[in-house]
Amino acid sequence: MRHAQEPTYSFVILTFVLILLDTALAYISVKFIPANASGVSLFFIAVAFMILFTLWFGVYGAIAAYVGTLVGAGLLVTESLSRHPEIAVIWAVAGLLQVLIPLIATRILDVDLAMENKRDWTIVLLFGVLINNLIGAAWGASTLSLLSPVNIAAVFSTWLIGNIIVTILIVPLALRFGTEKVRRSKLYVKKYWD
């Protein structure tokens, strides 16, 4: 359902702003937060905000998450990915998976993002903290192994544990206390594109 008085370019501008935010957060997460021996950030704070933006702004947030991961965590700061942009494009799908899984689950299962009941909390924790990060870590670790011999188990476990910690601390509470404010804006997306 479209908003009654939707500005013409509002979602283009929103997507651009979200790309800038996601790219900056991804860059900071990789550049300034300690990493394991394989270069994976111990706490990729960007993932929590990418999930939030996607849940609140639909596929516009997902587009921004992919570009933010590709540029901010890949091409700008990871030397092996900047030398192999074709692998970086595939690797950044990890970020896309980590935001699309909770988006699809919450929309299909009709979750109230204001998180006012146990069912909503359970679904968000399952699909927005556990399953999405499990799949993203598996995708990211296996893709990084295409670039050089890495300890896939170490990359996977660092990625998974760090992202679970970050998302469990930020996503549910931000949804609980921020969703109503975002819903009142004309940019809130109820389904995927609106």
Secondary structure, DSSP 8 states (H G I E B T S, - for coil): ---TT--TTHHHHHHHHHHHHHHHHHHHHHHTS-B-TTS-BS--THHHHHHHHHHHHTHHHHHHHHHHIIIIIIITT-HHHHH-HHHHHHHTHHHHHHHHHHHHHHHHTT--TT--SHHHHHHHHIIIIIHHHHHHHHHHHHHHTTTS---HHHHHHHHHHHHHHHHHHHHHHHHHHHHHHHHTSTT--SSS--
